[in-house]
Amino acid sequence: MKNKINITTLILLFTIVGFSQNKSTTTVSLDVYYSKIQAEKKPQIIDARGAEEFALNHINGAVNFNLESKDYAEQVAKLDKSRPVFTYSIGAGRSVWLADDLLKKGFKEAYSLEGGIANWIGNGKPFYANSKSKLTLAEYNKIVADNKTVLVDIGSKYCGACIKVKPVLETIRAQYGENLKIVEIELETSPQVIADLKTVKVFPTLILYQNGKIVFKKDGLGDLKNDVDVALASK
Ligand SMILES: O=S(=O)([O-])[S-]
């Protein structure tokens, strides 16, 4: 439990401090990141999340460390400073910190992936996952077809912003009961459906369907409760 709190606190801290920094020039779009990786024979891809997160899923060919790792200096020393380094995490936290630190240490190029692992997997790029998806795309489509109104929450249990969605979902669930089907999809248990949906660019992503059609799709929590109320009141 203590460990879980520490990891969550750490992620929230990285998120808050990461967002409060000036936007780093090292953050690039998925297209730029991917094409630069493709141009490298042996790309140096660093997963800046925790070891537990990395063990569950990661970009193919990535290695794992971040600024908090005990062997951080050793890991950095293994990299080639003259070649680009590609970092990612969940958002603009750990990966930006790592890319900036590498640049300070004299690396020529360091790029952090905008939208992190959500953007990579959500756009169908190759990834490793240690388990099959609990939910398949066929099952997802059936839920959307079988229920008049469906709210989908897509995120990761390691993402600070995703954790903030949960109490809002509970409020919505209490208000709408059986009139609204809520589906929660986590990267850790259903990575393949996130890839198959081809719509996720960031965690959390929230999608409201009515009669099988998308009413809204939101990147981030925003004012979810109000948006659901407004959307359902107008139907
Ligand atoms: O640190 S983070 O980018 O994973 S939120």
The ligand as an SDF file (V2000), in Angstrom:
LIG
                    3D

  5  4  0  0  0  0  0  0  0  0999 V2000
    5.3170   11.3480  -15.5230 O   0  0  0  0  0  0  0  0  0  0  0  0
    4.3160   11.0140  -16.5100 S   0  0  0  0  0  0  0  0  0  0  0  0
    4.5760   11.6850  -17.7870 O   0  0  0  0  0  0  0  0  0  0  0  0
    4.2270    9.5550  -16.7020 O   0  0  0  0  0  0  0  0  0  0  0  0
    2.6380   11.6290  -15.9300 S   0  0  0  0  0  0  0  0  0  0  0  0
  1  2  2  0
  2  3  2  0
  2  4  1  0
  2  5  1  0
M  CHG  2   4  -1   5  -1
M  END
$$$$
